[in-house]
């Protein structure tokens, strides 16, 4: 029987159960990924198990979330995680190295592997022809102790891509189109596998963006074939020898099918307060914007930031708007410096943040509260003359705090 990519990955790692939708199956786990907001509990669980060394092919502990050193807790957690990684045999990625999922794809991702991670967007590495699932901390600890990952066998949803992306339409618009059609629960209980001649339009980092937001669709995982795009990506980081071609067999079928004509797509945007509230960008043109975050988790490539830098060349950000640049990794930051894009952004008034999940989790930025003004501003009549603003952006001064 012809098999699709997801079926091949599952068959290669199946240790218990039958691969029929709705049945429980056990999968051998090759790699795990933890980050600092969830990894501390995982390491404590390993200690409680009495584990001496991890039993996976490879496990990595990243520090990419709790990066603000507002007190002693975050630095102490990082030191504990580094010592635990040394004790149990994990790779350790220190603060500032970057966001776990794109960094993992670049340095450790391997076509054909099964990776689970205690970060919802671990699924992004499906761009390389991997089966990647976001899970909780206990599941990670059990996998590191050598146990299978048990899941209910998902349906496999084949999404055929045809045509070519128009100008100013990107990979983000592909997954936003899926969210526009199906909402944030459309992928629950399903693996989404992208296929078709339209894949030739998408680099491995484009695919990373689409697989990343499979989490917003609620999907168990997102899978792409390990084809020439995956090989080129591995070659670009000096790991071409780790490439294995994995593509769907001719005539392979899917439990559910979908089609997206890339040529027909237009720029899309998700309005607050749900990633499923997707509308064309043209329909919101002219609306006030108080903050723009570029980079972070969901827009991890150099191109995302470089395009913004070139648009802003010789210009300034609008008054009252916060432009936050969040490089995904040290490598992206170094490339922005080498290409002089960082200079354009800084000159335009952008705020540069360290490499990590800052923008994704709303850490380190403090834009003015456009939709929810501070207490003295509430109740201002729509259309009333704008009062003189104080430095905090509030219509009237806030009461002074009492003296101690």
N, C-alpha and C positions, 0 to 999 in steps of 0.2 A: 504494500500500500504506500502511495506517495505521502510524505510527511512534510508538514510545515516546520519552520525554525523552532517554534515553541515546543512542538511535539518531540523534536530531536533532542533539545536540551533536557526536557523532562525524562525522556527514555534513558538518556545517558547517566542520569543521577537518581533514578528511581530505585529505592531500596525496600519499600513496602507499599502495598496497595496496587490497585489497577487504575490506569489513567483514563477513567470515565468521569465526565463532569458530575460533580456532587459527591464523589467518593473521596474518603480521606486517603492521602498518599504521604509517604515519607521520602524526603529528598536528601541526598548527601550534599553537604555544604562544603564548598571549596574555600571560600573567603568570607571574612566578616569585617564590618566597619563600625566603629563606635566614635561618637564625638563627646565633647566634654560636658554637655548638658545632660547626657544620658550614661556616659561611660563610667562615672564614679560608682554608680550602683552595680553595673556589670562587674567591675573589678572586685567589689565587696562580695558579690555572689560567687565569684571564682574562689575567693578566699574561704568562703563558707563551705564550698564543695571540697576543699582540700586539694584542689588541682595544682599539679606541679608545673606543667607546661601545656600550652594550648595544643590541640590535636587537629587543627585545620591546616590546610596548605599554607594559608597566609591570613593574618589578622592585623588590622591597623587601627590605632587609636589617634584620632585627630583632636586638635584644640582649635575650634573655629567659631564657637558660639559666645561663651562667657568671657569676652576679651577685655571688658572695661574693668580696670583695677581700682574699683571704688573703695574697697577695703581689703582685708587679708584673705577672704574666703576663696575668691577665684584663683589667685596665685597659689594658694595652698592646694586647691583641687588639682591644678596643673602639675604641681610637683608630685602629688600622690599618683596621678595618672602616669607620669613619666617613670616613676619607680615601679609601678605595677606592670607597665609594659616591659620593663627590663626583667622583672621577676618571671612573668608568664611567657615571654618570648614574642611579644607583639612589636611591630614597627610603631614608632612614635613620631607624629607630625606636630611640631611645636607651634605655638601661637604665632600668627603672621604668615605661616606657610600657605594658608588659603582654605577655601571651602572644601569639605571632605569629598563630595561626589565628583566634581571635575578634577580635583587633584588625584583622586583614586583612579579615575579613568586614564589619566595621563601616565601614572607611574606603576599601577598595578593591574588595571583592567586587562582581561584576557578572554578572547572569544571562546565560547564553549563552557565557561565557568558559571557556577551558581554562587552568587554573592547575596548575603543578607546584611542589613545594616540598621542600627537603631537611630535612623534619621529618615523621615518620611520621603525625602527626595533621593535616597540611595538609588531608587529605580532609574535615575538618569543614565547610569552606566549600561543600561540595556542598549544604548547606542552602538556598542561594540559587538553585538551578538552574544550577550550574556543574559542569563535569567537572574534578575535582581529584584529583591523583595524587601520593603521596609517592614521592620518588626519591632517588638518591644525588647527591653533589656534582658529579661529572663530567657527569651528565645535565643538571643545572642550568646548568653553564657552557656546554655545547653549545647549550642553548636560548637562553641570553642572547646567544650568538654568532649566533643566527638559524637554527639547525638544528631540524628536526622532532624530536618525541619518538617514538621507536619502541617499540611494545609489541605483544605478542601479543593479537590481538583477543579480549577476554573474552566469556564468556557473559553475558547480561543476565538477572538474577534479579529478577523482579517480586514484591514483598511487598505484598499488599493489606491495608490496615488498615481495620477496621470497628468500630463501637461507640463507646463513650465511656470515658475513663479514670475509674476509681473514685477516691474520696477517698484521698489519701496514695499514690497510684500516679502515677508521673511518666514522662517520656520515657526516663529512664535504664532503667526497667523494660522498655521496649520492646526496646532493644538487648540487655539482659541476657537477655531471653527468647530472642532469636536465638542468643546464646551458649550458653544452656542447651540449646537444641535441636541446635546444630551444632558447638559447640566452636570452638577458635581457628583451625582450618584450613577451616572451612565455607565461607568466602568466597573462597578462593584461586582465581584465574583467573576471577573474576566481578565484574561491576558490580552492586551492589544498588540497585534503584530502588523506592522506596516510593510507593504510590498508594492510592486508595480514599477513601471518604467519611470515614474516621477521621482523615484529615489535617487536617480542620477543627479537631480538638482540639489541634493542635500549632503553636505559634508557631515563628518562624524560629530562635530560640535553642533551643527544644526539639529541632528538627530538627538543629541544630548538634551537640547532645549525641549524638544517634543516629549521625549521619554521622562524628563524631569516632571513635567506637568501632568503626566499620567496620574500622579498622586492626587491632583486636583479633580480628576475624573473619577477617583475612587478605585482605580484599577489595581489588581493584584500586582501586575508588572506590565512593562511595555518592552516589546522585543523588536529589534531590527536585525536584518541579516548581517553576518560578517562578510562583507564584500570588499570591493576595491576602496570604498571610502574608509572602512575600518582599517584596511591595510595601510592606506596613506597616513591615517592618523597615528598609527603605531610607528610608522617609519619616521614621522616628523619628530617623535620623541625618542628615537634611537632604539625602538623595540620591535623592529620589523620581523625579527626571528620568532616572536611570540604569536604571529598571525596564523590563524587556521580558518580556512574558508568554510562558512556554514550558511547555506542558502536553502530555501524551500525547494522541494522536488517539483518538477513539472507535473501539473495536475493535482497538487496538494489542495485540500479543502479546508474550510473553517466552519465552526459552529454558527457563526454570525458573520455577515459580510457588510461592507460599507465602501463607498467610493467618494473620493474628493478629487475634483478637477482643479489642479493648482492654478491653471490659467484663469479660472473664474473667481479666485480669491481676491479680496481687497483688504487693506489694513484694518485690523480689528483692535478693540480695546475692551477690557473688563471694567465696568463701572462698580463703584462701591455698592454693597459691601460683600460681594461674592465673586469669585473667579468664574462663576457660571453666568453672570449678568453681562453677557458679551454683546456689544453693539459695534457698528462701523465707526471708525475714527471720524469720518465726515459728519456723523450725526451729533458729535459733541464738540465740533470745531467752535472756538470762541469762548468755551467755558473756562472759568478761572482755574488755574492750577497753583497750588501752594507748595508742592514738593515733587521733585523728579529724582528717582533713584536709578542709577545706571550701574549694571553689573550685579554683584551679590550672587545669589544662588541660581536664579532662573534665567539670567542673561550672562552666561559665564565666559563668552568668547572675547578675544581682543577686538574683533570687528564691531561688536556692540558699542564699545566705548570709543573706538577710533572714529566711527561714523558721527557720533555726537560731537567729538572734538572738531571735526572738519566742518560741521554745520555751524559751530560757534566761533570759528576762526574770525577774529576781528570784531566780534560782537560781545555783548554783555547779557547776562541773565536778567530777566525782568525784575523790577523792584518788588520786594516782598516774597519772592519765590526762592526756595531752597533747592539748589542742584547738588545732589550728593553722589559722588563717584566712589564706588565700592569695588576695587579690583578683586577679582576672584582668587588670584594666586600671586605669589611672588614673581612668577614668570610673566604673567600678564602685566603686572606693575612695571617690571624691568623693560618689557617691550613698549609700554606707553612712554617711558622715559626715553628710550633709544629713538623712538619714532617721533619725538617732540610733541606727541599728542597731549601729554600731561601738561606741558607749558601752555598750550592753547586753552585747556580746561581751567587751569588755575587763573590765567589771565582773564578769562570770561567770568570769574567769580564762583567757580565750583568749589565745593568742600570735598577734600580728599580724605577718605577713611582707610583704615588698615585692611589688609586682605582677610576676609572672613565673612561670616553670615550676618554682618551688621545690618544692611538694608533689609534683608529678608525677615528678620525678627524685630525690626524697629529699634535697634540698639545703636546709640551714638549719634542720632540725629534729633534735632528739636525744632521742627518747623512750626510756624505759627498755626494755631488751631482754627483753620478757616471755617469748618463746619460746626465746631463746638467751641464757641468763644468762652472766655473765662467768665466767672459768675457776674461781675458788674456789667457785662455786655449783654446779658440775656434779656430778651424782651424788646430790643431795639426794633422799631417799626420798619418793615420793608419799604424802601423808597424814601425814607427819611434822609435829610441832609447828613452827609458823613461828618461826624464830629471830629475835632482835632485828635489825632492819635498820639498816645504816649509811646515811649520807646519799646514797651512790651507788645505793642500792636493792639492794646485794649482801648475801647472807646473812652473809658474813664479810669482814673487812677485806682489801683487796688488799695484797700485799707492797709495801713502800715502794720506790720506785726508788732505785738507788744514787746516792750523791752524786758530783758531778763532781769 
